[in-house]
Structures are given as C-alpha cells and as structure tokens.
Amino acid sequence: MEVNVSDLVPGDICVLHEGDAIPADCRVIQSKELSCNDFALTGESNPVYKFTDPLFKQLPIGERHNMLFM
C-alpha cells in the first residue's frame, strides 16, 4: 500500500527502488547492492554502500552503514 510520507510511523516498512528519495530515517532490513549518497552527513560525494548487519557499538551517524537518512 502507498501512503503519504507524513503518514509514516516508526515500524513502517518502506520499499525503495533505484532513484527514490528516502522518505524517512530507516534501518536497512533487506537490500541488494544498496548504496546512497550521504554527503549531507559525511561531506563526501561518493556513494556509501549499505548493509543489513547489526552494529555492535555506538557510531557517529555518518558511519551507521545499516541506516538510511532522510
């Protein structure tokens, strides 16, 4: 089902396709060769590969490679 971004709540699952804007801050639960540009967080213009592995320590936002940020 499609909903407006303003109607998203924690726990919703977002399905993204190539070129889609990230509608909210999300944790990656499934992906296939996912990368995105985190330049607003890291200052680097290169794509960052994302994965589903859990993080075992507190990291700065720009290093949380299992998260997508709006």
N, CA, C, O and CB atoms as a CASP TS submission, in Angstrom:
PFRMAT TS
TARGET T0000
AUTHOR 0000-0000-0000
METHOD Language model
MODEL 1
PARENT N/A
ATOM      1  N   MET     1       0.848  -1.158   0.000  1.00  0.00           N
ATOM      2  CA  MET     1       0.000   0.000   0.000  1.00  0.00           C
ATOM      3  C   MET     1       0.902   1.233   0.000  1.00  0.00           C
ATOM      4  O   MET     1       1.954   1.228   0.640  1.00  0.00           O
ATOM      5  CB  MET     1      -0.970  -0.008   1.218  1.00  0.00           C
ATOM      6  N   GLU     2       0.514   2.252  -0.688  1.00  0.00           N
ATOM      7  CA  GLU     2       1.255   3.508  -0.689  1.00  0.00           C
ATOM      8  C   GLU     2       0.591   4.496   0.264  1.00  0.00           C
ATOM      9  O   GLU     2      -0.633   4.622   0.299  1.00  0.00           O
ATOM     10  CB  GLU     2       1.338   4.098  -2.117  1.00  0.00           C
ATOM     11  N   VAL     3       1.421   5.193   1.034  1.00  0.00           N
ATOM     12  CA  VAL     3       0.921   6.210   1.957  1.00  0.00           C
ATOM     13  C   VAL     3       1.753   7.472   1.784  1.00  0.00           C
ATOM     14  O   VAL     3       2.861   7.427   1.250  1.00  0.00           O
ATOM     15  CB  VAL     3       0.967   5.708   3.435  1.00  0.00           C
ATOM     16  N   ASN     4       1.223   8.574   2.231  1.00  0.00           N
ATOM     17  CA  ASN     4       1.978   9.829   2.211  1.00  0.00           C
ATOM     18  C   ASN     4       3.111   9.757   3.220  1.00  0.00           C
ATOM     19  O   ASN     4       2.998   9.097   4.253  1.00  0.00           O
ATOM     20  CB  ASN     4       1.058  11.039   2.515  1.00  0.00           C
ATOM     21  N   VAL     5       4.196  10.439   2.910  1.00  0.00           N
ATOM     22  CA  VAL     5       5.339  10.469   3.817  1.00  0.00           C
ATOM     23  C   VAL     5       4.918  10.970   5.196  1.00  0.00           C
ATOM     24  O   VAL     5       5.413  10.475   6.208  1.00  0.00           O
ATOM     25  CB  VAL     5       6.456  11.357   3.246  1.00  0.00           C
ATOM     26  N   SER     6       4.029  11.924   5.246  1.00  0.00           N
ATOM     27  CA  SER     6       3.599  12.481   6.532  1.00  0.00           C
ATOM     28  C   SER     6       2.827  11.473   7.380  1.00  0.00           C
ATOM     29  O   SER     6       2.642  11.687   8.578  1.00  0.00           O
ATOM     30  CB  SER     6       2.741  13.708   6.300  1.00  0.00           C
ATOM     31  N   ASP     7       2.375  10.373   6.767  1.00  0.00           N
ATOM     32  CA  ASP     7       1.627   9.347   7.495  1.00  0.00           C
ATOM     33  C   ASP     7       2.504   8.190   7.981  1.00  0.00           C
ATOM     34  O   ASP     7       2.008   7.280   8.644  1.00  0.00           O
ATOM     35  CB  ASP     7       0.526   8.805   6.618  1.00  0.00           C
ATOM     36  N   LEU     8       3.812   8.215   7.657  1.00  0.00           N
ATOM     37  CA  LEU     8       4.706   7.156   8.117  1.00  0.00           C
ATOM     38  C   LEU     8       4.888   7.236   9.628  1.00  0.00           C
ATOM     39  O   LEU     8       4.954   8.322  10.203  1.00  0.00           O
ATOM     40  CB  LEU     8       6.070   7.251   7.407  1.00  0.00           C
ATOM     41  N   VAL     9       4.967   6.068  10.257  1.00  0.00           N
ATOM     42  CA  VAL     9       5.195   5.994  11.700  1.00  0.00           C
ATOM     43  C   VAL     9       6.327   4.998  11.954  1.00  0.00           C
ATOM     44  O   VAL     9       6.607   4.165  11.092  1.00  0.00           O
ATOM     45  CB  VAL     9       3.886   5.573  12.467  1.00  0.00           C
ATOM     46  N   PRO    10       6.988   5.062  13.120  1.00  0.00           N
ATOM     47  CA  PRO    10       8.032   4.082  13.430  1.00  0.00           C
ATOM     48  C   PRO    10       7.490   2.660  13.294  1.00  0.00           C
ATOM     49  O   PRO    10       6.397   2.348  13.766  1.00  0.00           O
ATOM     50  CB  PRO    10       8.585   4.309  14.854  1.00  0.00           C
ATOM     51  N   GLY    11       8.273   1.814  12.645  1.00  0.00           N
ATOM     52  CA  GLY    11       7.862   0.430  12.434  1.00  0.00           C
ATOM     53  C   GLY    11       7.348   0.164  11.034  1.00  0.00           C
ATOM     54  O   GLY    11       7.257  -0.993  10.626  1.00  0.00           O
ATOM     55  N   ASP    12       7.007   1.209  10.284  1.00  0.00           N
ATOM     56  CA  ASP    12       6.578   1.017   8.903  1.00  0.00           C
ATOM     57  C   ASP    12       7.757   0.520   8.070  1.00  0.00           C
ATOM     58  O   ASP    12       8.906   0.875   8.331  1.00  0.00           O
ATOM     59  CB  ASP    12       6.003   2.334   8.312  1.00  0.00           C
ATOM     60  N   ILE    13       7.466  -0.290   7.084  1.00  0.00           N
ATOM     61  CA  ILE    13       8.487  -0.789   6.172  1.00  0.00           C
ATOM     62  C   ILE    13       8.356  -0.026   4.863  1.00  0.00           C
ATOM     63  O   ILE    13       7.276   0.048   4.277  1.00  0.00           O
ATOM     64  CB  ILE    13       8.352  -2.334   5.947  1.00  0.00           C
ATOM     65  N   CYS    14       9.470   0.540   4.414  1.00  0.00           N
ATOM     66  CA  CYS    14       9.491   1.307   3.170  1.00  0.00           C
ATOM     67  C   CYS    14      10.217   0.491   2.108  1.00  0.00           C
ATOM     68  O   CYS    14      11.326   0.007   2.335  1.00  0.00           O
ATOM     69  CB  CYS    14      10.177   2.698   3.372  1.00  0.00           C
ATOM     70  N   VAL    15       9.587   0.343   0.956  1.00  0.00           N
ATOM     71  CA  VAL    15      10.209  -0.333  -0.175  1.00  0.00           C
ATOM     72  C   VAL    15      10.713   0.751  -1.111  1.00  0.00           C
ATOM     73  O   VAL    15       9.943   1.582  -1.592  1.00  0.00           O
ATOM     74  CB  VAL    15       9.206  -1.311  -0.903  1.00  0.00           C
ATOM     75  N   LEU    16      12.020   0.733  -1.363  1.00  0.00           N
ATOM     76  CA  LEU    16      12.639   1.760  -2.201  1.00  0.00           C
ATOM     77  C   LEU    16      13.184   1.132  -3.475  1.00  0.00           C
ATOM     78  O   LEU    16      13.626  -0.017  -3.486  1.00  0.00           O
ATOM     79  CB  LEU    16      13.764   2.489  -1.436  1.00  0.00           C
ATOM     80  N   HIS    17      13.142   1.907  -4.537  1.00  0.00           N
ATOM     81  CA  HIS    17      13.691   1.496  -5.820  1.00  0.00           C
ATOM     82  C   HIS    17      14.747   2.502  -6.238  1.00  0.00           C
ATOM     83  O   HIS    17      14.816   3.603  -5.692  1.00  0.00           O
ATOM     84  CB  HIS    17      12.579   1.376  -6.898  1.00  0.00           C
ATOM     85  N   GLU    18      15.563   2.128  -7.199  1.00  0.00           N
ATOM     86  CA  GLU    18      16.636   2.994  -7.670  1.00  0.00           C
ATOM     87  C   GLU    18      16.093   4.372  -8.021  1.00  0.00           C
ATOM     88  O   GLU    18      15.116   4.502  -8.758  1.00  0.00           O
ATOM     89  CB  GLU    18      17.338   2.371  -8.883  1.00  0.00           C
ATOM     90  N   GLY    19      16.742   5.399  -7.480  1.00  0.00           N
ATOM     91  CA  GLY    19      16.356   6.777  -7.758  1.00  0.00           C
ATOM     92  C   GLY    19      15.323   7.349  -6.811  1.00  0.00           C
ATOM     93  O   GLY    19      15.057   8.551  -6.859  1.00  0.00           O
ATOM     94  N   ASP    20      14.726   6.528  -5.947  1.00  0.00           N
ATOM     95  CA  ASP    20      13.723   7.016  -4.994  1.00  0.00           C
ATOM     96  C   ASP    20      14.382   7.895  -3.934  1.00  0.00           C
ATOM     97  O   ASP    20      15.530   7.674  -3.550  1.00  0.00           O
ATOM     98  CB  ASP    20      12.984   5.832  -4.324  1.00  0.00           C
ATOM     99  N   ALA    21      13.638   8.889  -3.472  1.00  0.00           N
ATOM    100  CA  ALA    21      14.064   9.686  -2.327  1.00  0.00           C
ATOM    101  C   ALA    21      13.778   8.874  -1.065  1.00  0.00           C
ATOM    102  O   ALA    21      12.793   8.137  -1.005  1.00  0.00           O
ATOM    103  CB  ALA    21      13.333  11.082  -2.289  1.00  0.00           C
ATOM    104  N   ILE    22      14.630   9.009  -0.071  1.00  0.00           N
ATOM    105  CA  ILE    22      14.424   8.303   1.192  1.00  0.00           C
ATOM    106  C   ILE    22      13.366   9.070   1.973  1.00  0.00           C
ATOM    107  O   ILE    22      13.580  10.235   2.308  1.00  0.00           O
ATOM    108  CB  ILE    22      15.765   8.173   2.015  1.00  0.00           C
ATOM    109  N   PRO    23      12.224   8.442   2.273  1.00  0.00           N
ATOM    110  CA  PRO    23      11.095   9.169   2.857  1.00  0.00           C
ATOM    111  C   PRO    23      11.227   9.456   4.349  1.00  0.00           C
ATOM    112  O   PRO    23      10.538  10.331   4.874  1.00  0.00           O
ATOM    113  CB  PRO    23       9.848   8.401   2.628  1.00  0.00           C
ATOM    114  N   ALA    24      12.108   8.725   5.038  1.00  0.00           N
ATOM    115  CA  ALA    24      12.272   8.886   6.487  1.00  0.00           C
ATOM    116  C   ALA    24      13.583   8.217   6.877  1.00  0.00           C
ATOM    117  O   ALA    24      14.177   7.498   6.073  1.00  0.00           O
ATOM    118  CB  ALA    24      11.055   8.271   7.286  1.00  0.00           C
ATOM    119  N   ASP    25      14.036   8.447   8.101  1.00  0.00           N
ATOM    120  CA  ASP    25      15.199   7.713   8.592  1.00  0.00           C
ATOM    121  C   ASP    25      14.797   6.250   8.724  1.00  0.00           C
ATOM    122  O   ASP    25      13.776   5.934   9.335  1.00  0.00           O
ATOM    123  CB  ASP    25      15.714   8.292   9.962  1.00  0.00           C
ATOM    124  N   CYS    26      15.602   5.355   8.150  1.00  0.00           N
ATOM    125  CA  CYS    26      15.230   3.934   8.080  1.00  0.00           C
ATOM    126  C   CYS    26      16.404   3.037   8.435  1.00  0.00           C
ATOM    127  O   CYS    26      17.564   3.389   8.221  1.00  0.00           O
ATOM    128  CB  CYS    26      14.716   3.583   6.681  1.00  0.00           C
ATOM    129  N   ARG    27      16.084   1.888   8.975  1.00  0.00           N
ATOM    130  CA  ARG    27      17.085   0.844   9.167  1.00  0.00           C
ATOM    131  C   ARG    27      16.941  -0.118   7.986  1.00  0.00           C
ATOM    132  O   ARG    27      15.830  -0.472   7.593  1.00  0.00           O
ATOM    133  CB  ARG    27      16.906   0.098  10.563  1.00  0.00           C
ATOM    134  N   VAL    28      18.084  -0.536   7.426  1.00  0.00           N
ATOM    135  CA  VAL    28      18.083  -1.449   6.284  1.00  0.00           C
ATOM    136  C   VAL    28      17.858  -2.865   6.805  1.00  0.00           C
ATOM    137  O   VAL    28      18.649  -3.377   7.596  1.00  0.00           O
ATOM    138  CB  VAL    28      19.422  -1.353   5.474  1.00  0.00           C
ATOM    139  N   ILE    29      16.761  -3.497   6.351  1.00  0.00           N
ATOM    140  CA  ILE    29      16.473  -4.861   6.779  1.00  0.00           C
ATOM    141  C   ILE    29      16.656  -5.861   5.641  1.00  0.00           C
ATOM    142  O   ILE    29      16.789  -7.061   5.880  1.00  0.00           O
ATOM    143  CB  ILE    29      15.056  -4.950   7.324  1.00  0.00           C
ATOM    144  N   GLN    30      16.663  -5.366   4.404  1.00  0.00           N
ATOM    145  CA  GLN    30      16.914  -6.222   3.252  1.00  0.00           C
ATOM    146  C   GLN    30      17.392  -5.331   2.116  1.00  0.00           C
ATOM    147  O   GLN    30      16.845  -4.252   1.893  1.00  0.00           O
ATOM    148  CB  GLN    30      15.634  -7.035   2.843  1.00  0.00           C
ATOM    149  N   SER    31      18.412  -5.784   1.400  1.00  0.00           N
ATOM    150  CA  SER    31      18.900  -4.981   0.279  1.00  0.00           C
ATOM    151  C   SER    31      19.668  -5.847  -0.697  1.00  0.00           C
ATOM    152  O   SER    31      20.060  -6.972  -0.387  1.00  0.00           O
ATOM    153  CB  SER    31      19.785  -3.833   0.777  1.00  0.00           C
ATOM    154  N   LYS    32      19.872  -5.302  -1.876  1.00  0.00           N
ATOM    155  CA  LYS    32      20.699  -5.946  -2.889  1.00  0.00           C
ATOM    156  C   LYS    32      21.553  -4.857  -3.514  1.00  0.00           C
ATOM    157  O   LYS    32      21.060  -4.050  -4.303  1.00  0.00           O
ATOM    158  CB  LYS    32      19.831  -6.699  -3.971  1.00  0.00           C
ATOM    159  N   GLU    33      22.842  -4.834  -3.160  1.00  0.00           N
ATOM    160  CA  GLU    33      23.787  -3.845  -3.677  1.00  0.00           C
ATOM    161  C   GLU    33      23.281  -2.411  -3.466  1.00  0.00           C
ATOM    162  O   GLU    33      23.281  -1.604  -4.395  1.00  0.00           O
ATOM    163  CB  GLU    33      24.044  -4.094  -5.166  1.00  0.00           C
ATOM    164  N   LEU    34      22.858  -2.110  -2.256  1.00  0.00           N
ATOM    165  CA  LEU    34      22.312  -0.802  -1.928  1.00  0.00           C
ATOM    166  C   LEU    34      23.425   0.194  -1.621  1.00  0.00           C
ATOM    167  O   LEU    34      24.316  -0.082  -0.817  1.00  0.00           O
ATOM    168  CB  LEU    34      21.355  -0.908  -0.742  1.00  0.00           C
ATOM    169  N   SER    35      23.364   1.335  -2.259  1.00  0.00           N
ATOM    170  CA  SER    35      24.265   2.437  -1.926  1.00  0.00           C
ATOM    171  C   SER    35      23.482   3.729  -2.037  1.00  0.00           C
ATOM    172  O   SER    35      22.505   3.816  -2.782  1.00  0.00           O
ATOM    173  CB  SER    35      25.522   2.458  -2.857  1.00  0.00           C
ATOM    174  N   CYS    36      23.913   4.719  -1.300  1.00  0.00           N
ATOM    175  CA  CYS    36      23.275   6.030  -1.381  1.00  0.00           C
ATOM    176  C   CYS    36      24.319   7.094  -1.079  1.00  0.00           C
ATOM    177  O   CYS    36      25.410   6.800  -0.591  1.00  0.00           O
ATOM    178  CB  CYS    36      22.068   6.136  -0.396  1.00  0.00           C
ATOM    179  N   ASN    37      23.971   8.302  -1.372  1.00  0.00           N
ATOM    180  CA  ASN    37      24.878   9.418  -1.165  1.00  0.00           C
ATOM    181  C   ASN    37      24.579  10.044   0.188  1.00  0.00           C
ATOM    182  O   ASN    37      23.493  10.584   0.395  1.00  0.00           O
ATOM    183  CB  ASN    37      24.750  10.465  -2.304  1.00  0.00           C
ATOM    184  N   ASP    38      25.524   9.977   1.103  1.00  0.00           N
ATOM    185  CA  ASP    38      25.379  10.543   2.450  1.00  0.00           C
ATOM    186  C   ASP    38      26.142  11.859   2.590  1.00  0.00           C
ATOM    187  O   ASP    38      26.616  12.184   3.679  1.00  0.00           O
ATOM    188  CB  ASP    38      25.872   9.542   3.501  1.00  0.00           C
ATOM    189  N   PHE    39      26.263  12.617   1.504  1.00  0.00           N
ATOM    190  CA  PHE    39      27.113  13.814   1.539  1.00  0.00           C
ATOM    191  C   PHE    39      26.686  14.817   2.593  1.00  0.00           C
ATOM    192  O   PHE    39      27.537  15.537   3.116  1.00  0.00           O
ATOM    193  CB  PHE    39      27.111  14.482   0.193  1.00  0.00           C
ATOM    194  N   ALA    40      25.417  14.897   2.925  1.00  0.00           N
ATOM    195  CA  ALA    40      24.971  15.842   3.955  1.00  0.00           C
ATOM    196  C   ALA    40      25.497  15.447   5.342  1.00  0.00           C
ATOM    197  O   ALA    40      25.647  16.300   6.217  1.00  0.00           O
ATOM    198  CB  ALA    40      23.433  15.916   3.977  1.00  0.00           C
ATOM    199  N   LEU    41      25.773  14.160   5.537  1.00  0.00           N
ATOM    200  CA  LEU    41      26.267  13.679   6.825  1.00  0.00           C
ATOM    201  C   LEU    41      27.782  13.598   6.880  1.00  0.00           C
ATOM    202  O   LEU    41      28.392  13.888   7.909  1.00  0.00           O
ATOM    203  CB  LEU    41      25.682  12.328   7.127  1.00  0.00           C
ATOM    204  N   THR    42      28.394  13.198   5.753  1.00  0.00           N
ATOM    205  CA  THR    42      29.824  12.912   5.761  1.00  0.00           C
ATOM    206  C   THR    42      30.664  13.959   5.041  1.00  0.00           C
ATOM    207  O   THR    42      31.867  14.056   5.284  1.00  0.00           O
ATOM    208  CB  THR    42      30.066  11.580   5.142  1.00  0.00           C
ATOM    209  N   GLY    43      30.052  14.739   4.163  1.00  0.00           N
ATOM    210  CA  GLY    43      30.795  15.714   3.375  1.00  0.00           C
ATOM    211  C   GLY    43      31.451  15.110   2.148  1.00  0.00           C
ATOM    212  O   GLY    43      32.067  15.833   1.365  1.00  0.00           O
ATOM    213  N   GLU    44      31.334  13.807   1.961  1.00  0.00           N
ATOM    214  CA  GLU    44      31.914  13.138   0.809  1.00  0.00           C
ATOM    215  C   GLU    44      30.843  12.910  -0.250  1.00  0.00           C
ATOM    216  O   GLU    44      29.695  12.604   0.073  1.00  0.00           O
ATOM    217  CB  GLU    44      32.563  11.804   1.222  1.00  0.00           C
ATOM    218  N   SER    45      31.225  13.062  -1.522  1.00  0.00           N
ATOM    219  CA  SER    45      30.242  12.931  -2.600  1.00  0.00           C
ATOM    220  C   SER    45      30.177  11.517  -3.170  1.00  0.00           C
ATOM    221  O   SER    45      29.371  11.260  -4.064  1.00  0.00           O
ATOM    222  CB  SER    45      30.563  13.907  -3.708  1.00  0.00           C
ATOM    223  N   ASN    46      30.999  10.598  -2.679  1.00  0.00           N
ATOM    224  CA  ASN    46      30.971   9.223  -3.178  1.00  0.00           C
ATOM    225  C   ASN    46      29.833   8.442  -2.537  1.00  0.00           C
ATOM    226  O   ASN    46      29.504   8.670  -1.373  1.00  0.00           O
ATOM    227  CB  ASN    46      32.311   8.523  -2.908  1.00  0.00           C
ATOM    228  N   PRO    47      29.227   7.522  -3.288  1.00  0.00           N
ATOM    229  CA  PRO    47      28.167   6.693  -2.705  1.00  0.00           C
ATOM    230  C   PRO    47      28.710   5.823  -1.573  1.00  0.00           C
ATOM    231  O   PRO    47      29.865   5.398  -1.593  1.00  0.00           O
ATOM    232  CB  PRO    47      27.523   5.809  -3.785  1.00  0.00           C
ATOM    233  N   VAL    48      27.863   5.573  -0.600  1.00  0.00           N
ATOM    234  CA  VAL    48      28.215   4.724   0.538  1.00  0.00           C
ATOM    235  C   VAL    48      27.388   3.452   0.424  1.00  0.00           C
ATOM    236  O   VAL    48      26.165   3.512   0.294  1.00  0.00           O
ATOM    237  CB  VAL    48      27.963   5.454   1.916  1.00  0.00           C
ATOM    238  N   TYR    49      28.056   2.294   0.474  1.00  0.00           N
ATOM    239  CA  TYR    49      27.332   1.031   0.416  1.00  0.00           C
ATOM    240  C   TYR    49      26.682   0.755   1.767  1.00  0.00           C
ATOM    241  O   TYR    49      27.282   0.973   2.820  1.00  0.00           O
ATOM    242  CB  TYR    49      28.277  -0.131   0.015  1.00  0.00           C
ATOM    243  N   LYS    50      25.456   0.277   1.715  1.00  0.00           N
ATOM    244  CA  LYS    50      24.678  -0.007   2.921  1.00  0.00           C
ATOM    245  C   LYS    50      24.482  -1.510   3.042  1.00  0.00           C
ATOM    246  O   LYS    50      24.461  -2.220   2.037  1.00  0.00           O
ATOM    247  CB  LYS    50      23.307   0.728   2.891  1.00  0.00           C
ATOM    248  N   PHE    51      24.338  -1.997   4.278  1.00  0.00           N
ATOM    249  CA  PHE    51      24.161  -3.415   4.511  1.00  0.00           C
ATOM    250  C   PHE    51      23.212  -3.628   5.669  1.00  0.00           C
ATOM    251  O   PHE    51      22.822  -2.672   6.340  1.00  0.00           O
ATOM    252  CB  PHE    51      25.502  -4.097   4.779  1.00  0.00           C
ATOM    253  N   THR    52      22.839  -4.869   5.909  1.00  0.00           N
ATOM    254  CA  THR    52      21.839  -5.192   6.931  1.00  0.00           C
ATOM    255  C   THR    52      22.448  -5.637   8.252  1.00  0.00           C
ATOM    256  O   THR    52      21.720  -5.834   9.225  1.00  0.00           O
ATOM    257  CB  THR    52      20.924  -6.266   6.423  1.00  0.00           C
ATOM    258  N   ASP    53      23.761  -5.801   8.308  1.00  0.00           N
ATOM    259  CA  ASP    53      24.408  -6.295   9.527  1.00  0.00           C
ATOM    260  C   ASP    53      24.178  -5.345  10.704  1.00  0.00           C
ATOM    261  O   ASP    53      24.233  -4.127  10.537  1.00  0.00           O
ATOM    262  CB  ASP    53      25.913  -6.482   9.292  1.00  0.00           C
ATOM    263  N   PRO    54      23.920  -5.898  11.895  1.00  0.00           N
ATOM    264  CA  PRO    54      23.761  -5.041  13.068  1.00  0.00           C
ATOM    265  C   PRO    54      25.091  -4.399  13.463  1.00  0.00           C
ATOM    266  O   PRO    54      26.162  -4.943  13.193  1.00  0.00           O
ATOM    267  CB  PRO    54      23.194  -5.848  14.244  1.00  0.00           C
ATOM    268  N   LEU    55      25.006  -3.257  14.091  1.00  0.00           N
ATOM    269  CA  LEU    55      26.195  -2.569  14.603  1.00  0.00           C
ATOM    270  C   LEU    55      26.308  -2.889  16.087  1.00  0.00           C
ATOM    271  O   LEU    55      25.316  -2.851  16.814  1.00  0.00           O
ATOM    272  CB  LEU    55      26.118  -1.012  14.359  1.00  0.00           C
ATOM    273  N   PHE    56      27.513  -3.202  16.530  1.00  0.00           N
ATOM    274  CA  PHE    56      27.698  -3.644  17.913  1.00  0.00           C
ATOM    275  C   PHE    56      28.268  -2.575  18.832  1.00  0.00           C
ATOM    276  O   PHE    56      28.576  -2.844  19.993  1.00  0.00           O
ATOM    277  CB  PHE    56      28.595  -4.832  17.938  1.00  0.00           C
ATOM    278  N   LYS    57      28.406  -1.368  18.313  1.00  0.00           N
ATOM    279  CA  LYS    57      28.845  -0.268  19.167  1.00  0.00           C
ATOM    280  C   LYS    57      28.226   1.021  18.652  1.00  0.00           C
ATOM    281  O   LYS    57      27.780   1.088  17.507  1.00  0.00           O
ATOM    282  CB  LYS    57      30.401  -0.165  19.204  1.00  0.00           C
ATOM    283  N   GLN    58      28.199   2.028  19.482  1.00  0.00           N
ATOM    284  CA  GLN    58      27.652   3.331  19.118  1.00  0.00           C
ATOM    285  C   GLN    58      28.612   4.004  18.130  1.00  0.00           C
ATOM    286  O   GLN    58      29.797   4.161  18.424  1.00  0.00           O
ATOM    287  CB  GLN    58      27.430   4.226  20.389  1.00  0.00           C
ATOM    288  N   LEU    59      28.106   4.395  16.977  1.00  0.00           N
ATOM    289  CA  LEU    59      28.913   5.037  15.951  1.00  0.00           C
ATOM    290  C   LEU    59      28.325   6.394  15.597  1.00  0.00           C
ATOM    291  O   LEU    59      27.129   6.619  15.784  1.00  0.00           O
ATOM    292  CB  LEU    59      29.010   4.151  14.701  1.00  0.00           C
ATOM    293  N   PRO    60      29.157   7.305  15.086  1.00  0.00           N
ATOM    294  CA  PRO    60      28.606   8.568  14.587  1.00  0.00           C
ATOM    295  C   PRO    60      27.602   8.292  13.457  1.00  0.00           C
ATOM    296  O   PRO    60      27.697   7.272  12.773  1.00  0.00           O
ATOM    297  CB  PRO    60      29.748   9.505  14.085  1.00  0.00           C
ATOM    298  N   ILE    61      26.665   9.183  13.273  1.00  0.00           N
ATOM    299  CA  ILE    61      25.604   8.977  12.283  1.00  0.00           C
ATOM    300  C   ILE    61      26.157   8.655  10.905  1.00  0.00           C
ATOM    301  O   ILE    61      25.627   7.776  10.226  1.00  0.00           O
ATOM    302  CB  ILE    61      24.724  10.206  12.200  1.00  0.00           C
ATOM    303  N   GLY    62      27.202   9.336  10.477  1.00  0.00           N
ATOM    304  CA  GLY    62      27.758   9.115   9.151  1.00  0.00           C
ATOM    305  C   GLY    62      28.401   7.758   8.952  1.00  0.00           C
ATOM    306  O   GLY    62      28.711   7.386   7.820  1.00  0.00           O
ATOM    307  N   GLU    63      28.610   7.006  10.028  1.00  0.00           N
ATOM    308  CA  GLU    63      29.242   5.684   9.946  1.00  0.00           C
ATOM    309  C   GLU    63      28.261   4.547  10.215  1.00  0.00           C
ATOM    310  O   GLU    63      28.669   3.390  10.317  1.00  0.00           O
ATOM    311  CB  GLU    63      30.392   5.600  10.929  1.00  0.00           C
ATOM    312  N   ARG    64      26.999   4.859  10.327  1.00  0.00           N
ATOM    313  CA  ARG    64      25.987   3.827  10.557  1.00  0.00           C
ATOM    314  C   ARG    64      25.539   3.290   9.197  1.00  0.00           C
ATOM    315  O   ARG    64      24.571   3.774   8.610  1.00  0.00           O
ATOM    316  CB  ARG    64      24.766   4.392  11.376  1.00  0.00           C
ATOM    317  N   HIS    65      26.252   2.294   8.718  1.00  0.00           N
ATOM    318  CA  HIS    65      26.048   1.805   7.363  1.00  0.00           C
ATOM    319  C   HIS    65      24.875   0.838   7.226  1.00  0.00           C
ATOM    320  O   HIS    65      24.690   0.248   6.162  1.00  0.00           O
ATOM    321  CB  HIS    65      27.290   1.140   6.886  1.00  0.00           C
ATOM    322  N   ASN    66      24.094   0.666   8.265  1.00  0.00           N
ATOM    323  CA  ASN    66      22.870  -0.106   8.153  1.00  0.00           C
ATOM    324  C   ASN    66      21.639   0.818   8.278  1.00  0.00           C
ATOM    325  O   ASN    66      20.527   0.357   8.534  1.00  0.00           O
ATOM    326  CB  ASN    66      22.836  -1.214   9.235  1.00  0.00           C
ATOM    327  N   MET    67      21.863   2.104   8.094  1.00  0.00           N
ATOM    328  CA  MET    67      20.785   3.103   8.206  1.00  0.00           C
ATOM    329  C   MET    67      20.736   3.961   6.949  1.00  0.00           C
ATOM    330  O   MET    67      21.755   4.198   6.302  1.00  0.00           O
ATOM    331  CB  MET    67      20.987   3.999   9.458  1.00  0.00           C
ATOM    332  N   LEU    68      19.538   4.419   6.616  1.00  0.00           N
ATOM    333  CA  LEU    68      19.325   5.412   5.573  1.00  0.00           C
ATOM    334  C   LEU    68      18.748   6.645   6.253  1.00  0.00           C
ATOM    335  O   LEU    68      17.933   6.530   7.168  1.00  0.00           O
ATOM    336  CB  LEU    68      18.374   4.874   4.432  1.00  0.00           C
ATOM    337  N   PHE    69      19.166   7.810   5.812  1.00  0.00           N
ATOM    338  CA  PHE    69      18.708   9.035   6.453  1.00  0.00           C
ATOM    339  C   PHE    69      18.039   9.962   5.448  1.00  0.00           C
ATOM    340  O   PHE    69      18.530  10.170   4.339  1.00  0.00           O
ATOM    341  CB  PHE    69      19.874   9.748   7.129  1.00  0.00           C
ATOM    342  N   MET    70      16.935  10.499   5.856  1.00  0.00           N
ATOM    343  CA  MET    70      16.176  11.430   5.034  1.00  0.00           C
ATOM    344  C   MET    70      16.993  12.675   4.820  1.00  0.00           C
ATOM    345  O   MET    70      16.540  13.601   4.148  1.00  0.00           O
ATOM    346  CB  MET    70      14.824  11.771   5.677  1.00  0.00           C
TER
END
